[in-house]
């Protein structure tokens, strides 16, 4: 059976793996963009090649046989290998044209990247840019993005990183909130103010504790993990919050506040898969991203 599996067409293995993971032909067909009859024929062909039954057909879908279950791991390894092959081939492309997909946080995508991307398009008109604003960590290993702008140093294997610098942060509040509250914000009266914090994200709590200010989640009377909405809440006067210093200073509705203790800075890292980093178009966009982001860091 091992010889038969080693010589089986990858499309058959891919069909098997998707049906195994989805549990039905319909689910697998949606994932692969293929028809159910085509997948059915591929499964039958693979079973004939292996001379083994891989699934038990039931009214509610497909269940793996013991043989099928034993093959899922090797099939997943083949998928990983095929992905690495695709990355390596793509990385050898010598063209300066093509598409580069960038992912970054929502705020970075809205505030910092548009001008940089405009510059890239002006200087390299044959490079198309896809921007994925997301506060989730995209997996570069599976080509969800070519380059990621991260606020931390990724540690996965097969990734290359470059520390661009650190963005200063500040405590800030809407001028409308400060006028309504009628008092300045100081280290000694923090608990007399309304604070806007994150919901599930604990980074603000950890940062305050680093400054020897003990707070819990309940300290924050308004909570939101989505950064663009978080900033909108501060601007609307919901309370005191945290922001990149340059964003706070450039907004006429907001006032940056010095409370007398240091605020940790936000590190900026560029990250790419090592197989793609040397592709001319990716390398060119990487260099221009690095130059553009250096204007906002210290």
N, C-alpha and C positions, 0 to 999 in steps of 0.2 A: 504493500500500500504506500510506503514511503516514496518508492520510485514513481508511482503513479501521481502522487501529490506533487513531487518536485517537477514533473513535466506538465502538470495541468496548466491550462491557460489562466492568466491572472484574472481575467474577466469572470471566469467561473468561480474562482476563489472569492473574489469580491462579492459576487452575487450570493454565495453561500454565507459569507460573513454578515452581510447586511440583513439577510433573512433571519439568521441566528440572533442578531442583536435586536431586530424589530419585532420578531415573532410572527410576521405575516408577509405575504407577497405584496399586499397593498402598501404597507408601511415601507418596505424595502424599495418598492417601485418609486414612491415619492422621493425618497432620499437619493436614489441613483438617477432619477429622471428617465426611467425605462418603463416599459409596459409590463404588466403582470404576466402575460403569456411568454414574453421573452425571458423573464426571470425563471419562470417555471421550467422552460426548456433548458436553461443553463443549469439549474439544480439537477434535473434529470440526467443531463450529459455528464456532470461531475460525478454523480452517483454511479453511472455506468463505467466511467474511467476508473473509479476507485473500487468498483465491485462491492459497494457497501451502501446501506441505507443510512442517510444522514438525518432525515426528519421523519417524524410521524405526523401525517396529515390529519388534522382534527377540524371540526366545524368552526372553532374559534380561532384557528391559525395553525402555525407549525411549531411542534415541540421537537427539540433535539433528541436524537437517540444517544446512547452511550458513546457510539463512535463519533457522531457529530459533535458532541460536547468535548471530546478529546481533541478534536481538530480546531476548535475555536482559538486556542492559544497560538498554535503555529500559524494559523491564518492571520491573526492580528500581527504577528511578527512579520509576515510577508507584507502586510499593508504598511507597516512602519518602514520596511526596507524600500518599498516602492516610493514612499514619500521622500525618503532620503535621496533616492535616485533622481526624482523630479527636482529637488532642491539643488543637487549638484549640477545637473544639466542646466537649470536656469541660471546658476551662478557662473557658468562658463560663457554666457552670452556676452558678446563684445559690443553690442549695440548701445549707443547713447540715447536711443529712443525707446519708447515703451511706457509702461505704467508702473508707478511706485505707490504702494499703499502705506499710509502713515496712520498710526493710532496714537492718540494722546488724550489726556484728561479733558473733560468738557470745557473747563475754564481756559486751559492752555490752547485748546482748539479754537475757542471763540476770541480770546484776547490777543494771543501772541502769534499764532501760526498763519492767520490770513495774509498779513503783510509779507511774511517769509515766503509763503506759497506763491504770492503774486510776483515776487522777485524771481523765484525759481522758474515760473512760467515765462517771464520776460526774457530771462537769460537762456533758458532751455525749452524752446517751444515744442520740441519733439517729445518731451517727457510729460505724460499725463499724471495727475496726482489724484489719488483717492484718499480722502480724510475720514477717519473713523473716530469721532468723539466718543470716548467711553471712559468711565472711571473704573471699569473692570480690567483685569489683566488679560490682555489678548495673548494667545499662544503663538509665538513666532515660529515654533517648530512645525506647525501645521499650516503655515502660510496665511494665517488670518490677517497678517500685516507683514510688510517688508521691514519697516522701521518703527520702533516704538519710542515715544518720548515718555520717560518714566520719572516718578518722584522718589525712586528708590533704586538700588542696584540689583538687577535680577541675578539670580544665582544658578539658573539652569545651565546644564552643559550645552555645548555647541552654540553659545551665544557670545557675541563680542559686545563690549560696552565702552562708553566714553563718558567720563564725568565732565559736564559742560561748566558747572559752577553751582552756586547756591543762591536761591532767590530769597531776599529778606522778607520776613512776615511782620505783621503788626496787629495789635488790637485796634479796633475801630468801631465806630457807631455812626448811625445817621445823625445829621445835625438836628433833625426833627426830634429824634429820641432824646438827645442830650438837652435840648431846650425844654422838652416836656418833663424830663426827670429833674432838671434844675440842679444837678450836682455833677462835678467832675468824677472821672473814674480813677481811683487810686488803688494801690495794692491793699490798703487797709479797709476799703469799703466795697470790695468786689461783690460780697454777698448782699449788698443793698441794691444791686443792679440786676436787670434782666439780661441773661446771656443766651445767645443763639449757639447751639452746639450741634454735633453730629448725633445720629441715631444709634446705629450699630457700630460705627467706626469709633474706636477709642483713642485716636491719635491726639485729640485736643486734651482729653483728660490726662493722658500720659505726659503731654508737654507741660501742662500746669503742675503736675506732680513733680516734674523735673525742676521746676522753679520753686519747689517746696510749698505749693499751694494745693491742699488736699480738697478735691471735689469728687462728687459722684455724678452719675448720669442725671439724677434729679435736679442737680444744680442748674441745668440748662432748661429754661422754660419753653423754648421752641427748639425742635430738633429736626434735622434733615441731613441725609447723606449725599444728596445730589448737589454738586458744588455750585452750579449756576443758580439753582433755586435757593440754595443757602445764601448766596450773595444777594439775591433779590430780597430775601427776608431782612437782611441787615439794612439794605438801602431803604426799605419801606418803614424802618423804625421799630422792628420787633425786638431789638435789644443790641447789646454789645456782642461783637463777634471777632473773627480772625480773617485776615485777608493778606494777599501779597501786597507788599508796601506800595509798589508802583500803581497797582489798581486802585488802592484806597486814595492815594495822593491825587490821582487824575480824575476822581469822581467828585463833582461839585456838591453832591448830596451827602457826602460822607466825610468824616473827620478822623484822621489817624491819631491814636492816643498813646502817649508814652506813660506807662504805668510804673516805670522804675525797675523792671526786671527784664532780663533778656528773653526774647522769643526765639525759639529754634528756627533756623533757616530751612528752606525747602530745597533739597538737592535735585539737580536735573541730570538725568542720564539718557544718552542715546543708546539704543539697543537694536541689534539685528542678528539674524542667523549668520553664522560665519560663512556658510556656503553662498549667501546672497550679498554679504558685505563687499565683496570684490567685484560684483557685477557693475560695469561702468555707470549705468543710470542710477543704481542704488548708492554707489559710492559718491556720485556727484550730488545727489539729493542729501545724503548724509552730511557732506561737507558744508553745504549751504544751510542746512538746518543748524549745524553746530555754530556757524558764523552768526546766523540770525539770532539764535537763543543767547549767545554770549552778550548781546546788548541788554538783556534783562536780568543778568545774574551778576553776582559779585565774586 
